Amino acid sequence: MSRIGRKIISLPTGVIIDVKSDAVVVRGPKGELQATILPHIQVSVTEGLLSVTRDSEDKQIKAFHGLIRSLLNNHIVGVTQGYKKTLKLVGTGFRATAKGAAISLAVGFSHPVVVEPAAGVKITLEGTDTIHIEGIDKQAVGQMAANIRDIKPPEPYKGKGIRYENEVVRRKQGKAAA
């Protein structure tokens, strides 16, 4: 059996799981998320415990077994605690300003770059160089953070760019003096 797939998830208080034939709906204090269930995978809820099982030993079904369990666990964490990513703008003159729900980034281009938040994702600013991305869907929060970082990834010589909060940028030496 899949090591991840066979782990049983204990449901925190306030989380309601609705198991349908092809999907699982997870409701909690922060919102509602839905995960699609693939054929040969069964989800059952008994006495506050959620278990995922499979009825096939096919290699692909084994992989989906662990995947579905991980997605359901991420949904449960999302509707109870939520997810948050933090980005830092590093560089002279690099700054972010709020424009309603969107943010405008000045990161060394000739024009400001406006970033609209995805559905279910909230972008907030702390000062002019820190961006917080929050939401209940782990995938959406991570993708939004990656999209913002891709606007100006950190470069290896001076370290300028947009980076994750705890990201370590490996620096290169540059040209040696003659």
C-alpha positions as CSV (number, residue, x, y, z in Angstrom):
1,M,0.0,0.0,0.0
2,S,1.0,3.6,-0.5
3,R,2.8,4.9,2.6
4,I,1.1,8.3,2.3
5,G,-2.2,6.9,1.1
6,R,-2.7,4.6,4.1
7,K,-2.3,7.4,6.7
8,I,-5.5,8.2,8.3
9,I,-6.5,11.9,8.6
10,S,-8.1,13.1,11.9
11,L,-10.6,15.8,11.2
12,P,-10.4,19.0,13.3
13,T,-13.5,20.4,14.9
14,G,-15.6,22.5,12.5
15,V,-14.6,20.6,9.4
16,I,-17.4,18.9,7.5
17,I,-16.7,16.3,4.8
18,D,-19.3,15.5,2.1
19,V,-18.3,12.4,0.1
20,K,-20.0,12.1,-3.3
21,S,-19.5,9.6,-6.1
22,D,-16.9,11.6,-8.0
23,A,-15.8,14.4,-5.5
24,V,-15.2,15.3,-1.9
25,V,-16.3,18.6,-0.6
26,V,-14.4,20.0,2.5
27,R,-16.1,22.7,4.5
28,G,-14.5,24.6,7.3
29,P,-14.4,28.0,9.1
30,K,-12.4,29.7,6.3
31,G,-14.4,28.3,3.3
32,E,-15.1,25.4,1.1
33,L,-12.9,23.3,-1.3
34,Q,-13.6,20.4,-3.6
35,A,-11.4,17.5,-4.6
36,T,-12.1,15.2,-7.5
37,I,-12.0,11.5,-6.8
38,L,-10.6,9.2,-9.5
39,P,-12.0,5.7,-10.2
40,H,-10.8,2.8,-8.0
41,I,-10.2,5.3,-5.1
42,Q,-12.7,5.3,-2.1
43,V,-12.9,7.9,0.6
44,S,-14.7,7.2,3.9
45,V,-15.4,9.2,7.0
46,T,-16.0,7.4,10.3
47,E,-16.0,9.0,13.8
48,G,-13.9,12.0,12.9
49,L,-11.4,10.0,10.9
50,L,-11.0,10.2,7.1
51,S,-9.4,7.3,5.3
52,V,-8.6,6.8,1.6
53,T,-8.5,3.3,0.1
54,R,-8.0,1.7,-3.3
55,D,-9.3,-1.5,-5.0
56,S,-6.5,-2.0,-7.5
57,E,-2.8,-2.7,-7.4
58,D,-2.1,-0.9,-10.7
59,K,0.9,1.3,-10.5
60,Q,-1.0,4.4,-11.6
61,I,-3.8,3.8,-9.1
62,K,-1.2,3.4,-6.3
63,A,0.2,6.8,-7.2
64,F,-3.3,8.4,-7.3
65,H,-4.0,6.9,-3.9
66,G,-1.3,8.9,-2.2
67,L,-2.1,12.0,-4.3
68,I,-5.8,12.0,-3.3
69,R,-4.9,11.6,0.3
70,S,-2.4,14.5,0.2
71,L,-4.9,16.8,-1.7
72,L,-7.6,16.1,0.9
73,N,-5.2,16.7,3.8
74,N,-4.2,20.0,2.1
75,H,-7.8,21.0,1.7
76,I,-8.5,20.3,5.4
77,V,-5.5,22.4,6.5
78,G,-6.6,25.1,4.1
79,V,-10.2,25.5,5.4
80,T,-9.0,25.5,9.0
81,Q,-5.7,27.4,9.0
82,G,-5.2,28.7,5.4
83,Y,-1.9,29.1,3.5
84,K,0.4,32.0,3.3
85,K,3.5,32.8,1.2
86,T,5.7,35.9,1.6
87,L,7.8,37.5,-1.1
88,K,10.5,40.1,-0.7
89,L,11.6,42.7,-3.3
90,V,15.3,43.1,-3.2
91,G,17.0,45.9,-5.2
92,T,17.4,49.6,-5.3
93,G,14.1,51.3,-6.3
94,F,12.2,48.0,-6.2
95,R,8.8,48.6,-4.6
96,A,5.2,47.5,-4.6
97,T,2.1,49.6,-4.3
98,A,-1.5,48.6,-3.8
99,K,-4.1,49.4,-6.5
100,G,-7.3,48.1,-5.0
101,A,-7.1,44.3,-4.8
102,A,-4.2,44.3,-7.3
103,I,-0.6,45.4,-6.8
104,S,1.7,47.4,-9.0
105,L,5.4,46.4,-9.0
106,A,8.3,48.7,-9.9
107,V,11.1,46.2,-10.4
108,G,13.5,47.9,-12.9
109,F,11.4,47.8,-16.0
110,S,10.4,50.9,-18.0
111,H,6.8,50.4,-16.9
112,P,5.1,49.2,-13.7
113,V,3.8,45.6,-13.7
114,V,0.2,45.2,-12.4
115,V,-0.6,41.9,-10.8
116,E,-4.3,40.9,-10.3
117,P,-4.9,38.3,-7.6
118,A,-6.4,34.9,-8.7
119,A,-9.8,33.7,-7.5
120,G,-9.6,32.8,-3.8
121,V,-6.3,34.5,-3.2
122,K,-5.7,37.7,-1.3
123,I,-2.6,39.8,-1.8
124,T,-1.5,42.3,0.9
125,L,1.5,44.5,1.2
126,E,3.7,45.2,4.3
127,G,5.7,48.3,3.6
128,T,6.9,48.7,0.0
129,D,9.1,45.6,-0.2
130,T,7.1,42.7,1.3
131,I,4.2,40.9,-0.4
132,H,1.9,38.5,1.5
133,I,-0.2,36.0,-0.5
134,E,-2.9,34.2,1.5
135,G,-5.7,31.8,0.7
136,I,-7.3,28.5,1.5
137,D,-6.1,26.6,-1.6
138,K,-2.5,25.6,-1.3
139,Q,-2.0,25.2,-5.1
140,A,-3.5,28.6,-5.9
141,V,-1.4,30.4,-3.3
142,G,1.8,28.7,-4.5
143,Q,1.0,29.4,-8.1
144,M,0.2,33.0,-7.5
145,A,3.5,33.4,-5.6
146,A,5.4,31.7,-8.4
147,N,3.8,34.0,-11.0
148,I,4.8,37.1,-9.1
149,R,8.4,35.8,-8.6
150,D,8.6,35.0,-12.3
151,I,8.2,38.7,-13.1
152,K,11.8,39.4,-11.9
153,P,13.5,36.3,-10.4
154,P,16.6,37.0,-8.3
155,E,19.8,37.3,-10.4
156,P,23.0,35.6,-9.2
157,Y,25.4,38.6,-9.3
158,K,23.8,41.2,-7.1
159,G,20.9,39.2,-5.8
160,K,18.3,41.8,-7.1
161,G,14.8,40.6,-7.8
162,I,11.7,39.1,-6.2
163,R,12.4,36.2,-3.9
164,Y,10.6,34.0,-1.3
165,E,11.0,35.2,2.3
166,N,13.5,32.5,3.3
167,E,15.0,31.8,-0.1
168,V,18.8,31.8,-0.3
169,V,20.2,33.1,-3.6
170,R,23.6,31.6,-4.6
171,R,25.8,34.4,-5.6
172,K,28.4,34.3,-8.3
173,Q,31.7,36.1,-8.1
174,G,31.5,38.1,-11.4
175,K,34.5,39.2,-13.4
176,A,37.9,39.2,-11.8
177,A,39.7,42.6,-11.8
178,A,42.6,42.8,-14.4
